[in-house]
Amino acid sequence: MQILEGIKVIDITQFISGSRCTQILGDMGAEVVKVEPPQGDTLRMVFNMTPGVERCYSVYNRNKYGIAVNMREPQGREIILKLAKMSDIFVHNLMPGSLEKQGLGYEDIRCLKGDIIYTAISGFGAVGMGPERAAFDIIAQATGGQFWNNQDTFLMPDNVWGDLVTGAYAAISILLALIHRIKTGRGQYIDISMQDVMYYNNYRAMMDKALEPIMADVEKRLGRKPKDVLNSSDRMPFYGFFKARDGKVAIVSLTPRQWKDLAEIVGHPEMASDPRFSNLLVQIHNHEEAVRLIEEWTTAHTSEEIISILESKRIPCGIAYTVAQVNNDENLKQREMFQRVHHEKYGDIDIPGFPFKFSEAPGIIRMPAPGLGEHSRLILEKWLGYTSDEVQELYKKGIIS
């Protein structure tokens, strides 16, 4: 039995943040109904711009049943209300206020299901300066301060952390709300802001705020702003990336023992006692020379050779994988992070495994993402009790598809 087996989830989400949230719940055994408009989730439409790319839809929408409903019509809204009445969790990431206008807000749903856990994901939260502001991943990362240290570049973020991390935090909040419901019998409304989540994970911003009263003294001792120690064009010898013959590797030598062993490995044992490099503070001031000495050694070796030697001395390290390398990593393979799901239209699709490893109730990938409206008839007839004729009439009217 999976942890969330028997828990029903209504998923009215677009793009990635909400889909990642409910994907986690589905992987843990919840029955998730993905509700899409007749034209489909916007992410599905984006993927459909290039034939076959919809395969990627299963990365975030596996383990879900799919129904396509025109919620703007009274009969469509009635279907959502009936689903909500029999569900435990309601998740959406639409603009704050949009579902309220359709009679599908928290108060509307709570009237039907008093202990519902209603989760609303948005860019800036339902309460604040501008709840009606639209947001995408790049906007969440920008306003959460994740780019404050890269003001001179216009490069896009390497990953959609605003979406992915917010989705994970939304899932965590739902699980906490379920525990609260077990204790009290009460459901609740959860307001998740992408900007909040990005700021909550902005270590450098929080460090600056905590150090603000003594910042001048800290900068004087370091010779730079704290955020620039590990985030500038100046590389530090104790924590950073180093060139290898075939790429680059990450090496960390923060403790005296690690630094001493690294100095010996790179052929400069004197660095351990050299006043220019004997502790982290002086290494910051003399980073260029220390990095040069380390890279004399690393550039003469392959990444695999470097890792083998450093790991034998228990110095933390790792190859900076390319996409091709990480997709073939043996450790990820052994931990079952490479999974495959069969899709009737696209065949076998490679997708990431579930990262939470439970000893008694593991996450299971049961099915691919649903096709648009793939389970509309099943949900209406088997779950909500509509007759076959009633369902056929809904199809004719364009209420479902």
N, C-alpha and C positions, 0 to 999 in steps of 0.2 A: 504493500500500500504506500502510495506517495503522500508526502506531507500535506499537500493541499487537495487531495482527492475528495470530491464531494463539494468543493467550493466553486461557485459559479461567478463568472466575471463578464460584465458587459464592457466591451472595448470600443469606444467611439473616438478613435485617434487617427491622426494623419502623420505622415512622415515617420520620424524615428524615435523621438523621446517617449511618446506614449506607447508605441509599438514595442520598444525595448522593455518597458515596465511590464506589460502584459505577457510578453514572451517569457520573462523570468517566471511569472506566476504559472503560465502554461507548462513550462519545463518542470515545475514542482508539482504538477498533477492537477491544477485547476482546470475546469472546463471554461474555456474562453470563447466568447462569441464576438468575432470581429464584425462590427457594423460599418458598412461603407455606403456612401451615396450611390445612386444608380450608375454614375460615371466612374466610380471607383475611388479609392484612397488616392490622394495626389501623388504619393510616392509610387504607387503602382503605375499611374499614368506617365510619370517621369521615366520609369524603367521601360515602359512600353514604347518609348520613342525609338529604341533600337531593338529589333526583333531578338527575342531570347534572353534579354537582360533581366526580364521579370524573374528569372531564376533566383536572382539576389533577394527577391521579396521573402524567400523562406528563411533568410538569415534572421529577420526580425519578427516574422509572423508565422513561424512554425507552431505546431501544437494548438491551432485555433480553428474553430468552425467559422464559416463565413456566410454573412447574409447581407444583401444589398437592399436598402430601404430608403424611400423618399420620406424623410422625417418631416418635411415641410407640409405634407398632406396629413389631415387628421387621422386617416387610417394608418399611415406610417408611424405617426407619433404614438398611436394606440399600441402598435406592435412593440415599440421600445418600452413603453410603460409596463406592458405585460411581461416582457423579459426582465425588467428591473425588479418587478414584484417578486420574482422567483430567484433573484440573484443575491449575492453577498457583497459584491464589489462592483462599483460603477467607475470607469476611468475615461476621462476625455482630456484632450489637449487643444481644444478649440479656443477661440478668443473669449476671454471672460465676458459673461453676459449673453453670449450667443445662444446657449441652450436654455437659459432662463427665459429668453424671449419666445422660445418654442414650447414652454411649459415642461421643460426637462431639467430644470435646475435642481439643486439639492433639496430645497423645501418641497418641490413637487414630488420628487422621488421618495423623500422621507415620509410623506403622507401615505404612501402605498407600502413602504418597507421601512419600518421604524428603525431597524438596526443596520441599515445600509451603510457601507463605507464608501463614500463618494469622494473621488480623488480628481482634482482639477490641476492640470499642468499648464503653465503659461510662461511667457517670457519674463514678465515682471511681477507676477502675482496678482491675485484677485483684489488685494487691498494694497494701496500704495499711490505713488505719484501719477502713474499712467497705466492702469490695468488694461486699457483698451489698445495699448501699443502692441503691434505684431512683432514677432521675433523669430529668428532662425538661429541655428547653431552659432554662426559667426558673430551675430549680434549679442548673444548670451556671453560668448567668450570675450568679446570686446568690452562690454559693459561690466563684466565681472573682473576686469583688470588683468586678464590673462595675457594681453599684448602690451602692457605698459612698458615692458623692458625691450620692446622691439619697435620703437617709434620710427626708426629710420628705414624700416623695410615694409613692403606691402605684400609680402608673401602670405598666402592663405595658411590657416592652421593645418597641421599634418593629419589631424583626425577630428572627428565630430564629437569632441568631449562634452560640449554643452548639451547635446542630445543624449549621448550614451550614459554619462554620469547622472544626469537628471533622471533618466528612466530608471536607473538602478536605485537611486535614492527614493524615487516614488514607490518602487516595489518594497523597499525597506520600510517606508512609512506605512504602507498597507499591512505588512506583516505585523508591525507594532500595533496598529489599530485592531487587527484581529485578536491579538493577545489582550488588548484592553476590552474588547467586546466579550471575550471569554470570561473576564473577571467581573464585568459590570452589566453585560447584556445590552450595552448601548453602542450604536454605530457613531460615525462622526464625519465631518467634512474635512478634507485635507487639501491645503492650498500649497502647491509646489511651484516655486519660481526658479526658472533656469538661471537668472542672474544671481539669486541667493546661493544656489548650489555652486556656481562658478567662483563666487567670492569665498564661500566656505572652504573651497579647495585651493585658494590662492595663498599659498604659504608665504610668498614673498611680501604680499600686501599686508598680511597679518603681522609678519615680523617687523615691517617698517612701522606699523601702528604701535606695536608693543615697545619698540625702541625709540619712539619719537622724543620722549623727554631727554634721552641721553645720546641722540643721534650724532650730534657734533663731535662728542668724545669718541664714539665708535668709529666714525669716518676718519678721524685723526689717527687712530691706532691702526686701522686697516689700510689707510691710504686710498680709500675708495668707499663708495656706498655699499652697504651689506649686500644689496641685491646684485651688485656687479661682481661679487666674488666668484660666483658660479654661473653667472649669466652675462657674459660679455665675450668679446673676441679674444680676451686674455684667458688662456687655459691654465688651470691650476694643476700642479703635479700630484696632489693628493686625492683628486676627485674629478675625473674627466675622461675624454676620449683621446686616444693616441693612434697615430698612423701605424698600420701594419703593412707588410709587403703586399697583401691582397685585400685591404680594406681598412677597417678601424676597429678598435676594441675599447671597452670601458674598463677602467681600473680604479679601484678605491684603496687608498692606503692611509687611513685616518689615524690609526693607533701607532705609537712608537714601534711596536713589534712589526707591524705591517710595513712601515716605512724602512726600517732596518733591513728586513728581508728583501724588499723591492730594490733597495740600493745595491745589495749584494748581487741580486739576479741581473741587474742591468750593467754590472761591471764597475760600479762606482761606490764601493762600500764606505768610502770617506764621507759620502753625503749624509749619512746617519748622524755624524758628529760635527759636520761643517756648520759653523754658526749661521751661515746663510740659509740652511735648510733644516735645522735641528728641531723646529716645531712648526705648527701650522701658520702662526702669525708671520714668521720670517719667510716661510715659503710663499705666502701671498705677495710679499714685497719683492721676492726674487724668483717669481714663477717662471719667467722666460728661460733662464738658464737651467732650472731643474727640469722643465719640460723637454728642453733640447737634449739633455743627457739621457733622459728616459727614452726619447724617440730614436736616439742613435741605436738603441738596442731593439726597440719594437719594429722599426722599419726594416731590420735585417731578418725578421722572422715572419712566418705566416700567422694568421689569426689563431689557427688551431694549435700551433706550436706555443704561442704566447700563453694561451689559456691552459694548456697542459702543464707548463712550467709554473705558472703562477698558482694554479690550484694545488699543486703538490706542496706549496708553502702556505696554503690556506689564505691567499690574498684574494679578496673578492674581485671578480672580473667576468667579462662576458663579451662575446662577439656582437658587434652592432650588425644585426641581421638585415639582409635585404628581404623584400617581400617573399621572394622565392625560397630563401633560406628558412625563414620562420615558418613558412607553410610546409616545410619538410623536416622540422626539428624533431629529433628522436624523443626528447623528454616530453614534448607536447603529445606526441604519438602515444607514448606509454601511459600518459594520463588521460587518454581518450578524448583529447580536445579536437581531434579530426574525426568528424562524424559524416555520415552520408544519409540522405533521405530520398525516397523514391517519389517522383512526381509523375502523374499520368501523362502530362503533356511534354515535360522536359527531361524525363528519365531521371537518372541518379544525379543528385545535387550535393556537392560538398558544402558542409556548413560547420560552424564551430560547435564544439561540445559544450556541455554545461559546466561552468567553472567551480560550482559548489560541490564538494565531494562528501556526501553523507554516508555513514557506514551502514545505516539501516533503510534509508529511504532516498535513494539516488534520483537525480533528475533524469528523465527519460524523454527522448525525442520520438514521438509517436507518429507524427504526420507532417507533411510539408505545409507551406502556406496555402490557404484555400484559394481557389479561383474566385473571381468576382461573383458573389452570390451563389457559390457552389452548394452551400447547405441551406439555402433559403427555405426550400420545401421541407427538408428534414426538421429544421427548427420550428417552423410554423405548425407542422402536423404532429410531430412526436413530442415536442416540448410544450407548445402552447395550445394544442388541441383544435386547431383549425381543420375543417374538413377539406377534402381534396378539391371540391367545387369552390370553396371559399378562397383557397390558395390560387386556383386558376383565375378567378375573378381579379385577385390582387395583381397577378401578372398582367392581365389584360389592361388594367387601369394604370399600369406603370408604377404602382406603389412599391412593388418589389421587382427584383430582376435577378 
